[in-house]
Amino acid sequence: MALVPPHGGGQLKPLLLEGSALDQAKQKAAGLKRVDITSREACDCFMMGIGAFTPLDGFMGKADWQGVCDKMQISTGVFWPIPITCSVGDEEGVSVGDELALYNDEFGGLIALMKVTEKYEIDKKHESKQVFGTDDTEHPGVAKVMEQKKFNIAGPIQVLSEGGFPEEYPGIYAKPVETRAIFEEKGWTRIAAFQTRNPLHRSHEYLCKIAVEIMDGVIIHQILGKLKSGDIPADIRVKAITALTDNYFVKDTIITKGYPMEMRYGGPREALLHAVFRQNFGCSHLIVGRDHAGVGDYYGPFDAQTIFNKLPEGSLEIRTLNIDWTFHCYKCGGMASMKTCPHGKDDRLLLSGTMVRKTLSEGGNLPAEFSRPEVVQILQAYYQGLEEKVEIKLHGHATGDADKK
């Protein structure tokens, strides 16, 4: 058996330049109009650069934007669930036909070159309601859409940077061509991807181990781009996950890698996007548990599972591995799910990343049923460091006030 093909039925389509082509493009950029893009837009460039957003060749035009919002389909008929767009205001003075150099200083400056083929306005509320199911700006994904500038610009891009991710996350950051090579070397064809923006607690561990039992292997696939305020930073999460996998998984049943996207918190639609690019990474299945890619109370606990049942036949090659609500049951004496545990809610300890963050940030201790001690130690050190920084900052302010007096 072969690996699942890239999305769209063709070959991987990486847009990242290398060698002499990269050198020439950098020289060319010096003479082009500069446009500063957001961190989300930069991360979308990186995803297109490594081929994770195959078959896209740049930012979407209005027909693709409309099709994705309303039918989850680009104009060629290929399935796509979330618009991939870039915006500009009047102040940039961008016109159709312009060649642009796209910059983001958070990621080291020059990101990509772009040929503008279209400039158009959109209905931001319509996009928000279609993609996120709400236009409430308290939703972090909606907030990003509403903050976009007046116009979207479309056109093919050439990506010149990976944003420092390979250097910052050596051994974790990987391109689709690299994960596919790993899977082929191991002889894996049935591979489940576990999406995470959190350190793994016992419930996450349990989901991955269920998949290990029935798949050739599992990739714990971490998001490395920007998260919302309050989420545990990617570098701390990487350490915590490594501590877990080194101590509690059989060698060569899993690999741990990361990708350079920014989280949208889009619930069901983002689960579909996760499936699209996991197919490009070579995965045959996506693990979808409770509240996949959700935030707050915007989505039902299993909306991200049921949305896959509504897709037209042939939309995706990748399949879901749906797993019910999991928890520690004191009567069962271990991890269980709604499908395997006959006991009541009073016997169950429900686990969530939100509860981990809340407990540790308030200086509390996590029970052994909640998280492995090696993981807890790393997270406690992180939160202790935050407290020390706050104390230093407060002390500095107090001194400054005294000086003024």
N, C-alpha and C positions, 0 to 999 in steps of 0.2 A: 504493500500500500504506500501511496505517496502522501505528502503533506497536503493539507487543504490549500487550494490556489488562492492567490491574492484577490482582494475584492474587485469586482468588475470583470472578472474572468480572464485577465491578462497577466502581465508580468508586474513585478514591483516597479514603481515609478518614483525613484528618489530624485529630488531636485537639487541636492547638495553638490556644488561644484568642488572639484579637487584639482591639485597639481597646477599646470600652467593655465588652465581655464579659470581657476580660482584667482590666480595672480593677476590675470588680465582683467577680470571682473572688478577686482579691488581697485585697480588703476582707473578703470572706467568710472567707478562710483565717485571718485574725487571731482569729476566734472558734471555730475548730475544733481538735480534738485533734491534736497534732503527733506524727507518726511519722517517725523518721529511717530512711532507706532506704540500701542499699548503692550503691556506684558502678555496679555492674552493673544494679541495678534502676532507677537514675536514667537510665542510658543507654538501657535498654529504654523508659522513658517518653519520652525524646527521639525514639527511633525511631518510637514510636506517634504522637508529636506531629506529626512531619513527614509521616506517612502511609506510611513505609517498611515498617511492619508491617501494612499493609492485608491482610485486613479486620478485624483485632483491634480491639476497643473498650476494652480494659483487661486487667488481669491475670486469668489463667485460673483457673477453678474446678476442682474435683476431677475431674469427668467429662472436661473438656478435658485436664487434666494426664494422666489415665490413658490417654486416647485417643492423645495425642501420644507418650507413652512407649512404648505397646505397638503402635499401628497407624499412627503419624505422621499423625493425623487428629483435628481438633477435632470437637465433638459435632454440628456442622452438616454434617459430611462433608467439609469443606474440608481439603486437605492442609496439614499443618504439622509440621516435624521436631523442634523443640526446645521444651520448655515455657518459657513466659514467665510467671514467677511472682514474687510478693512475699511476704516472710515477716515475722512478728512473734513476739515472745515473750510469756510471761505478764505481764512487767513493763509492756507497753504498755497492757494492759487493753482491748484492742479487741474489740468485739462486732459481730455481724451487725446491720446497720442504721445503724452509725456513719458519719458523714462525717468524713473525715480530710484533713489537710494533710500532704503528703509532702515531706520536706526532705532535702537532702544538702548539707552545708557545703562539700564539695570543689567543687561546681558552683554556688556562690553562694546556697544556702539553699533557698527555696521552689521546688519542682519541679512539683507537681501536686496536684489535689484528687481524692479517691476516695470512692465510695459503696460500702461493704462489703456484698456480697450473700451471701458465704459465708466460713466459716473452717473450715479442715480440716487434718488431719495427713497427711503423706506418708511413704512408704518411700524415704528418700534413697539407700540402696544400690541399690534397684530403678531409680530414675531414673538414677543414675550408670551402671549396667551397660547399661541400654537405650540411653542417649544417647551415652555415651562409650566403651562397650564394656569398662569396667573400674570397679572401686570403689577403686582405688589412689589414696590421697590425695596421692601425689607428682604426679599429673596435675593441672594447675592448674584445669581445669574441674571435676573431681571435688571438689577442695578447696573451691571456691566453693559447691558444692551442700551438702557436708557441714557447712560453716560457717553455713548458713541456720538461722534460729531455728525454734522448735518448730512453729509453725503457718504455713500459707499463707493469705493473704487474697485474695479475688477480688472483682472488681467493675469497673464502668466508671470511666474516669479522664478528667479534663480537664487538659491539659498547659499550664502557665503559663510555661515557660522552655525555652530551647534550650541552657542550660548554659554560655553564653559561647562556644560553638563558632563562631558567625558572626563574632564580633569577633576571636577568636584565629586563625582561618584564613580571612581574607577572600579571596574569589576561588576558594577550594578547597572550603569547606563548601557543600553544595547540597542542597536538598530534591528529592524526586521530581518535583514539579510543575515545578521549574526545569530539571532535566536533560531532562525530556520536551520542554519548550519549546525548549531548545537543539537537541535532535535534530530536532524539526520544522522549526526555522529552517534547519538545514543540509540538510534533505531526507533524513536518515538513517532507515532503518527496520530495517536489519540491523546491530545494534550489539553488539559483544562487550565484556563487562566483564572487566577484569583485577583480581582481588582482591590487595591487598598490605598487609602489615604491616611490610615491609622496604624499604629503599632498593633500587632496581632494579640488579642486576648484569647482566652480559652475557646470561645465560641468560633472565632475565626480559624484557630488551629484545628478545631473539630471539622469545620467545613472542608479545609484542605485535605485532612486525612481521609474523609469520606471519598473525596475525588481520587486520592492516591490509590485507594482500594480498587477502583474500577477503571482507571485510566493508565496509560503507559507512564505518564508523568504529569506534574503540575508545575506551572510557572506562577510564582507569587510576584505579581506585576505592580510595582509601586509608582504612583504619580510623583514626579519630581518638580513640577511647576508650582506656581504660587497657589496658596490655599487661603481660606478665609481666616480672619482674626480668631484666635483661640485654638485653631488646629495645631497639633504637634508638628514642628518643622521636619522636613524630609530627612535631614542629616541625623536627627535623633531617632526618627522612625527606622531608618536603615540600620542603625546600631541595634535597636531593640529587636527587629526582625531577624537579624543575623544571629543574635544571641539565642533566639528561640529555635531557629532552624538548625543551628550547630548542635543543640543539645536535645532536641525532641523529635527530629525527623530522621528516617533512615537515609543514609547517603545515596545519592543518585536516584531518588524518587522525586525530588523537586529541584528547581533552580530559582534563584531570586534575581530579578532584573527590574529596571526602571525605565520610564519614558518621559519625555519633556513637555507634557501637556499641562495646561492650567485647568484646574477643576472648574466646572460650570454649575455643579449641584443641580443638574437637570433631571434627576430622578429617572423615570421611564425612558425619555428620549436620550438621556446621556448613557443609559444602559445599552441602548441600540448603537450609539457611537462607540462605546467600549467594545461591542461585538465586532463592529466593522474593522477597527484597527487591530483587534486581537487576531482576526482572520489574516490580516496582512503580516502579523508577527508569526504566523504559522500554527495558531491554535485551532483545534477542532471544536472546542467547547469553552463556554464562559460560565463560571460559577455565578449564579444569581441567588442571593439570599434575601434576608429581610432588609427593606429600605435601601436597596442598591442605589448609590449616588444621590441619595435624598438629603434633604435639609429641613429642619423644623418639622412642621405638621402639614407640609404642602402635598405629600403623596401618601397613599395607602401603603401598608407594609409590603405588599406583594404586587403593586402596580407595575414594577419593573419586570416582573415575570410574565404577567398576563399580556403586556403590550406585544410581546413576541408572537403571541397566538393570533394577532390581528394583521400580521404582515402578509402581503401577497406572496404566493408561492414563488420561490426562486430569488427572493430579496437578499438572502444571506446563505452562504455555505456553512458557516459556523452554527453550532447548536448550543442551546442553554443546558446547564446542569442545575435544575431548580432544587433548592433545599429549603425545607420548612424552618420555622422559628426554632432556634437552638438555645439551650440553657443548661445549667447544672441542676440536676435533680438530686436532692438529698436522699430520697427513698431509693432511687435507682442506683445511687452511689457513684454518679459520674455524669458526663455530658450526654444529652439526649435531645430529641426534637419532639414536636407536637405529634409526629407520626409514630414515634417509638416509645413515648412515655405516657403511661395511663394515669399518672397522678395529678393532683390539683395544683393550683397556682401557689398555694402556701408552701409547697414542697420544692418550689423552683426558684433558682437565682437567675434572673434575667441579666444578660451581659450586653453592654454597649460601649462603643468608643466614647460617647458623650459622658457616660457615668465614670469611665476611667479618668477622663480629663478633669471632670468636676471633683472627684474624690481626691485625686493627687494634687490638684491646684489649691485645694483647701487644706492640704497637709494631712489628709486622712490616709489610712492604710487599706490596701486592697486585700480581701481574703484570698487564701490559697486557691479557692475554686475559681477565682476571677482571672488571674494572670500568673504566669510562671515567675518565680522569684528573680531570675536573671533579667527578665523584662522590667519588672517592678523597680529593681535597683537602678537601671538606666533612666527610667522615667522620673523616679524620685530625685535623682541627681539633677536632672534637667529643671524640674520645678523648684528645687532648692536654689539653683542658680538664678532663676527668675526672681525669687524672693530677695536674694542678696542684691540683685541689680536695683530692685525697687527701693530697698532700704538705702542704698548708696545714693540713688537719685533724690530721694526725699531728704536725706541729710544734706546733700548739696544745695537744694532749694532753701533749706532752713538757714544754712550759712550765708547764702546770698542775701536773704532778707535781713539778716543781722548786719551784714556789711552796709546795706543801704541805710539802715537806721543809724 
